[in-house]
Amino acid sequence: MDTFHAFASYPTHTLSRETVLGLCDGDFEAASSRLAQYQRLSMVEYAKIVWPVQEEIAHVLRIAASGPQRASALIEALPRQRQPFVLRSLVWMVKLGILKRYA
């Protein structure tokens, strides 16, 4: 099987610091609540070892609640050594439908 053919319909975008992201839900509370529900699911909970800490997640969601932002803006106030880790988690939040990408 040709994997390029099999997965050709899958969306393909690389997250960078310039990628513009915003909340799928209208506000911080709704996004936080939905994410907390997802985090309790077995299909998500297994990966908790790589999740950012709750304060980092809340920080990202608060910034995103003010409107679409570059990924760099979502993480810039976090400690420098944590930024790559939290940047990677933005992909996870997009995959779960907490954040969405703006063209």
C-alpha positions, 0 to 999 in steps of 0.5 A: 500500500502506498502510504502517500495515497492512503493518507492523501486526504489527511490535512497536512500543516506544520505548526510553527511559531507563526501559525495563527490559532484561536479557540474553537469555543467562544470563551476560556471557560468553555474551552477549559471545561471541554479540555478537562472532560477530554483529559479524563478519557482513556484515549487521551489520559494515557498521554498525560505524562507529556501534557503541559502543567495546568497553569501552562494550559490555562495561560494558553487558553486565556491568551487564545480567548482574546482572539486568534494569535500567533503560536509564539504569542500563546507561549512567549510569557512562559519560561523559555525552557518550557516554550518548546514543550508547550508549543508541541502541545498546541498541536494536541489542542488542535487535534482535540478541537480546543484550538483551531488554525486560521489561514 
